[in-house]
């Protein structure tokens, strides 16, 4: 049976803090389970009238009776506050008992407080261990959480122990049904919330880990890529605006290197080195994952490097290619797709998928090699990109048919 911890109270006077009238203020020392604090009673008495052994005022004067009764009331109320904390199943300490008596809210470990603390730390790590885009997604997740809690719980914050599976599933439904967010994106919001909950649970601020009974699942999505025919259309399209030509060349650069938009934007001439094979290589660490990214430079890629070597932007910024922001790039790619008569939703990330599928895997480059060039930590990540064209399947089966006959 669990031992019941008792509350100990000691009333005393502080002779070291005598008031101007010569009286000493009366205090109570609160002790509970090894913790201790003190509280002033806003009462005072002449030190000569204090009974040290009985911890009360001497005599039967009106003042003595009033102060002694007041201390009895304080004692009763402190025990009442202890009982309140026990019934509410809250952490108990001497300070908690005192604060409950005084009506002071203890600093609660809440969802928003932990999330905001996480985001503050994340903001300081932008450019080190965190990129700005990832940080902004955590900010967006917290914003949606506050809106959800206010609408369905009447408040903008929650005690961590009130975060359960029901809360999580309803938040997911809210994102999809009311905010119009796709299932996969909504699930990513939940994945960010999962990190915050994991922090709280690891620190002992939660009694239960709600994600233990909730599996996050993603719908399989065909991310798309350009075929060889579409790549040729893109190359041959007559683009009369310089800005469109620059974006097309940057997009093609990614198609033949697999570089993500951010990594291409930050690519410097010093990142291009001679490999042991005597050929040029791009050797960087991916900004998103910090994984090593080593890519041999194809002839078509080298032509683009030489084309923009003396471009003013590249000279001033010390960059290999004159890359626009991701937002502008995607807007211009929409114009380019219309001119080139490509019935695909062109985005900067589509180039990375084109590299994985059309340029490498469908030209017999092993998936392990592709994974290395994409800067993936495992081949499983590369499998998302791995799709074989019917043409490639047909060629492989034709070859097999020749062997069998």
C-alpha positions as CSV (number, residue, x, y, z in Angstrom):
1,X,0.0,0.0,0.0
2,X,1.3,3.5,-0.9
3,X,2.4,5.5,2.1
4,X,0.3,8.7,2.6
5,X,2.5,11.8,2.7
6,X,1.6,14.2,5.5
7,X,1.5,18.0,5.4
8,X,3.5,19.8,8.1
9,X,2.8,23.4,9.1
10,X,4.9,25.6,11.5
11,X,3.8,29.1,12.5
12,X,6.6,31.4,13.5
13,X,7.7,35.1,13.7
14,X,10.5,36.8,11.9
15,X,12.5,38.9,14.3
16,X,14.9,39.7,11.5
17,X,12.1,41.7,9.7
18,X,10.7,43.9,12.5
19,X,8.2,46.5,11.4
20,X,8.5,50.2,12.2
21,X,6.2,49.7,15.2
22,X,8.5,47.0,16.6
23,X,6.2,44.1,15.8
24,X,7.4,40.9,14.1
25,X,5.5,39.5,11.0
26,X,4.0,36.1,11.4
27,X,4.8,33.4,8.8
28,X,3.8,29.8,8.2
29,X,6.3,27.2,6.9
30,X,4.7,24.6,4.7
31,X,6.5,21.2,4.3
32,X,5.4,18.4,2.1
33,X,7.3,15.3,1.0
34,X,10.7,17.0,1.2
35,X,9.6,20.3,-0.3
36,X,9.4,23.4,1.7
37,X,8.1,27.0,1.3
38,X,7.0,29.9,3.5
39,X,4.1,32.3,3.4
40,X,3.5,35.6,5.2
41,X,0.1,35.8,7.0
42,X,-0.2,39.6,6.9
43,X,-0.3,39.7,10.7
44,X,2.3,40.8,13.2
45,X,2.8,40.7,17.0
46,X,5.2,42.1,19.6
47,X,7.9,39.4,19.9
48,X,7.5,39.3,23.7
49,X,4.0,38.0,23.2
50,X,4.9,35.1,21.0
51,X,4.9,31.6,22.5
52,X,7.8,29.8,20.7
53,X,6.9,26.3,21.9
54,X,3.2,26.5,21.2
55,X,3.7,28.5,18.0
56,X,0.9,31.0,18.9
57,X,0.3,34.3,20.6
58,X,0.4,34.3,24.4
59,X,-2.5,35.3,26.6
60,X,-6.2,35.8,26.3
61,X,-6.3,39.3,24.9
62,X,-8.6,40.2,22.1
63,X,-5.6,40.5,19.7
64,X,-4.2,37.2,20.9
65,X,-7.6,35.4,20.4
66,X,-8.1,36.9,16.9
67,X,-4.6,36.1,15.6
68,X,-4.7,32.5,17.0
69,X,-8.1,31.9,15.4
70,X,-6.8,33.3,12.1
71,X,-3.9,30.9,12.2
72,X,-6.3,28.0,12.9
73,X,-8.3,29.1,9.8
74,X,-5.2,29.3,7.7
75,X,-4.2,25.8,8.9
76,X,-7.6,24.3,8.0
77,X,-7.6,26.0,4.5
78,X,-4.1,24.7,3.7
79,X,-5.2,21.1,4.5
80,X,-8.3,21.8,2.3
81,X,-6.0,22.9,-0.6
82,X,-4.0,19.7,-0.2
83,X,-7.1,17.6,-0.5
84,X,-8.2,19.6,-3.6
85,X,-4.9,18.8,-5.3
86,X,-5.2,15.1,-4.4
87,X,-8.8,14.9,-5.7
88,X,-7.8,16.7,-9.0
89,X,-4.8,14.3,-9.3
90,X,-2.4,17.2,-9.7
91,X,1.3,17.3,-8.7
92,X,1.6,18.1,-5.0
93,X,4.4,20.1,-3.5
94,X,4.7,22.7,-0.7
95,X,4.7,25.4,-3.4
96,X,1.7,23.9,-5.2
97,X,-0.3,24.0,-1.9
98,X,0.7,27.6,-1.2
99,X,-0.1,28.7,-4.8
100,X,-3.5,26.9,-4.7
101,X,-4.3,28.7,-1.4
102,X,-3.3,32.1,-2.9
103,X,-5.2,31.4,-6.1
104,X,-2.0,31.5,-8.2
105,X,-2.0,29.2,-11.2
106,X,0.9,26.8,-11.4
107,X,2.9,27.0,-14.7
108,X,1.1,24.2,-16.5
109,X,2.7,22.1,-19.1
110,X,0.4,22.9,-22.0
111,X,0.4,22.0,-25.7
112,X,0.8,25.5,-26.9
113,X,3.6,26.4,-24.4
114,X,5.7,23.3,-25.5
115,X,4.9,23.9,-29.2
116,X,5.9,27.6,-29.0
117,X,9.1,26.7,-27.1
118,X,9.9,24.2,-29.9
119,X,9.3,26.8,-32.6
120,X,11.4,29.4,-30.8
121,X,14.3,26.9,-30.7
122,X,13.7,25.9,-34.3
123,X,13.8,29.5,-35.5
124,X,17.2,29.9,-34.0
125,X,18.4,26.9,-35.9
126,X,17.3,28.1,-39.4
127,X,20.3,27.7,-41.7
128,X,22.0,25.2,-39.2
129,X,19.8,22.2,-38.5
130,X,16.5,23.6,-39.7
131,X,15.4,25.1,-43.0
132,X,13.0,28.0,-43.2
133,X,10.3,26.0,-45.1
134,X,10.2,23.3,-42.4
135,X,10.1,25.9,-39.7
136,X,7.1,27.7,-41.4
137,X,5.3,24.3,-41.5
138,X,5.5,24.0,-37.7
139,X,4.2,27.6,-37.3
140,X,1.3,26.7,-39.6
141,X,0.6,23.5,-37.7
142,X,0.4,25.5,-34.4
143,X,-1.9,28.1,-36.0
144,X,-4.3,25.4,-37.1
145,X,-4.2,23.7,-33.7
146,X,-5.2,26.9,-32.0
147,X,-8.1,27.4,-34.4
148,X,-9.2,23.8,-33.9
149,X,-9.1,24.0,-30.0
150,X,-10.9,27.3,-29.9
151,X,-13.7,26.0,-32.1
152,X,-14.2,22.6,-30.6
153,X,-12.9,23.0,-27.0
154,X,-13.6,26.7,-26.4
155,X,-9.9,27.5,-25.7
156,X,-6.6,28.1,-27.5
157,X,-4.6,25.8,-25.3
158,X,-4.8,22.3,-23.7
159,X,-3.2,20.5,-20.8
160,X,-0.9,17.8,-22.3
161,X,-2.8,15.0,-20.5
162,X,-5.9,16.0,-22.3
163,X,-4.3,15.1,-25.7
164,X,-5.7,11.7,-26.5
165,X,-6.5,9.6,-29.6
166,X,-9.9,11.2,-29.9
167,X,-8.3,14.7,-29.9
168,X,-5.8,13.6,-32.6
169,X,-8.3,12.0,-34.9
170,X,-10.7,14.9,-34.7
171,X,-7.9,17.3,-35.5
172,X,-7.1,15.3,-38.6
173,X,-10.7,15.3,-39.6
174,X,-10.9,19.1,-39.0
175,X,-7.9,19.7,-41.3
176,X,-9.4,17.6,-44.1
177,X,-13.1,18.5,-43.8
178,X,-13.0,22.1,-42.8
179,X,-9.6,23.4,-43.9
180,X,-9.7,21.6,-47.2
181,X,-6.3,20.0,-46.7
182,X,-5.4,16.8,-48.5
183,X,-5.1,13.6,-46.5
184,X,-1.3,13.4,-46.9
185,X,-0.7,17.0,-46.0
186,X,-3.0,16.7,-43.0
187,X,-1.2,13.6,-41.9
188,X,2.1,15.6,-42.1
189,X,0.5,18.1,-39.7
190,X,-0.2,15.3,-37.3
191,X,3.4,14.1,-37.7
192,X,4.7,17.5,-36.6
193,X,2.3,17.4,-33.6
194,X,3.6,13.9,-32.9
195,X,7.1,15.4,-32.4
196,X,5.7,17.9,-29.8
197,X,3.9,15.1,-28.0
198,X,7.0,12.9,-28.0
199,X,9.0,15.8,-26.4
200,X,6.3,16.1,-23.6
201,X,6.1,12.4,-23.0
202,X,9.9,12.0,-22.9
203,X,10.1,14.7,-20.3
204,X,7.5,13.0,-18.1
205,X,4.9,15.7,-18.7
206,X,2.3,13.2,-20.0
207,X,1.0,10.1,-18.4
208,X,0.2,8.4,-21.7
209,X,1.5,8.5,-25.2
210,X,-1.6,8.9,-27.5
211,X,0.3,8.1,-30.7
212,X,1.0,4.6,-29.5
213,X,-2.5,3.7,-30.5
214,X,-2.6,5.8,-33.7
215,X,-0.8,4.9,-36.9
216,X,-0.2,7.6,-39.4
217,X,-0.9,6.5,-43.0
218,X,-0.3,8.2,-46.3
219,X,-2.2,7.7,-49.6
220,X,0.0,6.5,-52.5
221,X,0.4,9.4,-54.9
222,X,1.7,9.3,-58.5
223,X,4.1,12.2,-58.4
224,X,4.5,12.4,-62.1
225,X,7.6,12.9,-64.3
226,X,8.5,13.9,-67.8
227,X,9.0,11.3,-70.6
228,X,11.8,11.6,-73.1
229,X,9.3,13.0,-75.7
230,X,8.2,15.7,-73.2
231,X,11.8,16.6,-72.4
232,X,12.4,17.1,-76.1
233,X,9.4,19.3,-76.4
234,X,10.7,21.3,-73.5
235,X,14.1,21.7,-75.0
236,X,12.7,22.7,-78.5
237,X,10.0,25.1,-77.3
238,X,10.6,28.7,-78.6
239,X,10.6,30.9,-75.5
240,X,10.9,34.5,-76.5
241,X,11.2,35.8,-72.9
242,X,14.6,35.6,-71.2
243,X,13.0,34.8,-67.8
244,X,11.3,31.8,-69.2
245,X,14.5,30.6,-70.9
246,X,16.4,30.9,-67.6
247,X,13.7,28.9,-65.7
248,X,13.7,26.2,-68.4
249,X,17.5,25.8,-68.2
250,X,17.4,25.5,-64.4
251,X,14.6,23.0,-64.7
252,X,16.6,20.9,-67.2
253,X,19.7,21.1,-65.0
254,X,17.6,19.5,-62.2
255,X,16.3,16.9,-64.7
256,X,19.8,15.8,-65.4
257,X,21.2,16.0,-61.9
258,X,18.3,15.3,-59.6
259,X,19.1,18.3,-57.5
260,X,16.2,19.7,-55.4
261,X,15.4,23.4,-56.0
262,X,17.0,24.6,-52.8
263,X,20.2,22.7,-53.5
264,X,20.4,24.0,-57.1
265,X,19.8,27.6,-55.8
266,X,22.8,27.2,-53.4
267,X,25.1,25.4,-55.8
268,X,28.5,27.1,-56.1
269,X,31.3,26.6,-58.7
270,X,33.4,25.2,-55.8
271,X,30.9,22.4,-55.4
272,X,31.9,21.1,-58.9
273,X,35.1,19.0,-58.5
274,X,37.1,16.5,-60.5
275,X,36.4,12.9,-59.5
276,X,38.8,9.9,-59.3
277,X,37.5,8.9,-62.7
278,X,38.8,12.1,-64.3
279,X,35.3,13.5,-64.8
280,X,33.4,16.4,-63.2
281,X,31.2,15.7,-60.2
282,X,28.8,17.7,-58.1
283,X,29.6,17.0,-54.4
284,X,27.4,18.7,-51.8
285,X,25.4,17.9,-48.7
286,X,21.6,18.1,-49.2
287,X,20.2,21.1,-47.3
288,X,17.0,19.1,-46.3
289,X,18.7,16.0,-44.9
290,X,22.4,16.9,-44.7
291,X,23.0,13.6,-46.6
292,X,26.0,13.5,-49.0
293,X,25.0,14.1,-52.6
294,X,27.5,13.0,-55.2
295,X,26.4,13.3,-58.9
296,X,28.5,12.8,-62.0
297,X,28.0,15.6,-64.5
298,X,26.5,14.6,-67.9
299,X,27.5,16.4,-71.1
300,X,24.1,18.2,-71.2
301,X,24.6,19.4,-67.7
302,X,28.1,20.6,-68.4
303,X,26.8,22.6,-71.4
304,X,24.4,24.5,-69.1
305,X,27.2,25.2,-66.6
306,X,29.3,26.7,-69.3
307,X,26.4,28.7,-70.7
308,X,25.8,30.5,-67.5
309,X,29.4,30.7,-66.2
310,X,29.6,34.5,-67.0
311,X,26.0,35.4,-66.3
312,X,25.8,38.5,-64.1
313,X,23.7,36.8,-61.4
314,X,26.1,33.8,-61.2
315,X,29.1,36.2,-61.0
316,X,27.7,38.4,-58.2
317,X,26.1,35.6,-56.2
318,X,28.9,33.0,-56.8
319,X,26.4,30.5,-58.1
320,X,26.3,27.9,-60.9
321,X,22.8,28.7,-62.2
322,X,20.6,31.9,-62.0
323,X,17.8,30.3,-60.0
324,X,14.6,32.1,-59.1
325,X,12.6,31.5,-55.9
326,X,10.6,28.3,-55.9
327,X,7.3,30.3,-56.1
328,X,8.4,32.2,-59.2
329,X,9.9,29.1,-60.8
330,X,6.7,27.2,-60.5
331,X,4.7,30.1,-61.9
332,X,7.0,30.4,-64.9
333,X,7.0,26.6,-65.4
334,X,3.2,26.8,-65.9
335,X,3.7,29.3,-68.7
336,X,6.4,27.1,-70.2
337,X,4.3,24.0,-70.1
338,X,1.5,25.8,-72.1
339,X,4.0,27.0,-74.7
340,X,5.7,23.6,-75.1
341,X,2.2,21.9,-75.2
342,X,3.1,19.6,-72.2
343,X,0.0,18.3,-70.4
344,X,1.7,18.1,-67.1
345,X,1.6,20.3,-64.0
346,X,5.3,21.4,-64.1
347,X,6.9,22.1,-60.8
348,X,10.5,22.4,-59.7
349,X,10.2,19.0,-57.9
350,X,9.0,17.3,-61.0
351,X,12.5,17.6,-62.4
352,X,13.8,15.4,-59.5
353,X,11.3,12.7,-60.3
354,X,12.2,13.0,-64.0
355,X,15.9,12.4,-63.1
356,X,15.0,9.3,-61.0
357,X,12.6,7.8,-63.5
358,X,13.3,8.8,-67.1
359,X,17.0,9.7,-67.0
360,X,18.3,7.0,-64.7
361,X,16.1,4.0,-63.8
362,X,14.7,3.6,-67.2
363,X,18.2,3.6,-68.7
364,X,19.3,0.7,-66.6
365,X,21.0,2.7,-63.8
366,X,20.6,0.5,-60.6
367,X,18.3,1.9,-57.9
368,X,21.2,1.8,-55.4
369,X,23.2,4.2,-57.6
370,X,20.1,6.5,-58.1
371,X,19.6,6.5,-54.4
372,X,23.1,7.6,-53.8
373,X,22.9,10.4,-56.4
374,X,19.6,11.7,-54.9
375,X,21.2,11.9,-51.5
376,X,18.7,9.5,-49.9
377,X,19.6,7.8,-46.6
378,X,18.1,4.5,-47.8
379,X,16.9,2.8,-51.0
380,X,13.4,2.7,-49.5
381,X,13.1,6.4,-49.9
382,X,14.1,6.1,-53.6
383,X,11.4,3.6,-54.2
384,X,8.9,6.4,-54.1
385,X,10.4,7.7,-57.3
386,X,11.0,4.3,-58.9
387,X,8.6,3.7,-61.7
388,X,9.4,1.8,-64.9
389,X,8.0,2.9,-68.2
390,X,6.1,0.4,-70.4
391,X,8.8,0.9,-73.0
392,X,11.5,-0.2,-70.6
393,X,9.4,-3.2,-69.5
394,X,8.8,-4.1,-73.1
395,X,12.6,-3.9,-73.9
396,X,13.4,-6.1,-70.9
397,X,10.8,-8.8,-71.8
398,X,11.9,-8.7,-75.5
399,X,15.5,-9.4,-74.3
400,X,14.2,-12.3,-72.1
401,X,12.2,-13.6,-75.0
402,X,15.3,-13.8,-77.2
403,X,17.2,-15.7,-74.5
404,X,14.3,-18.2,-74.0
405,X,14.0,-18.9,-77.8
